[in-house]
Amino acid sequence: MSTTTGVNKVILLGEVSSLPVTKNANHNTGYWAFTVATLEMVKKGRDKTVHTENHQIKVTADISQYVIERLQPGNKIYIEGRIETSSFVDNKGIKRYDTCIIATKIEFPEMAIAS
């Protein structure tokens, strides 16, 4: 009998685009939420243009103060984590989906170079 497993792994290298805010999840487990922007060149016809993708990031509330202090818009950031999709019903009764990245590792490349 074989078992099938999957891989849910995300690696992002981008820029912090929003200040972190603290939020509460179910059962009083808190987390920090912020946005990271990644840029890529895409071809549209004969031209190349920049495409920006904004990623919603969540990290557990027990993350170190060192990381929180460096989550400033414009700072380069490296993130490893996993994708998580949740659903909710909006005020009109329509089921909606929200996808975010649960960060398990965060580094600041420019600060490592400066050290």
Buried (B, 14 or more C-beta within 10 A) or exposed (E): EEEEEEEEEBEBEBBBBBEBEEEEEEEEEEBBBBBBBBEEEEEEEEEEEEEEEEBBBBBEBEBEEEBBEBBBEEBBBBBBBEEBEEEEEEEEEEEEEEEBBBBEEBBBEEEEEEE
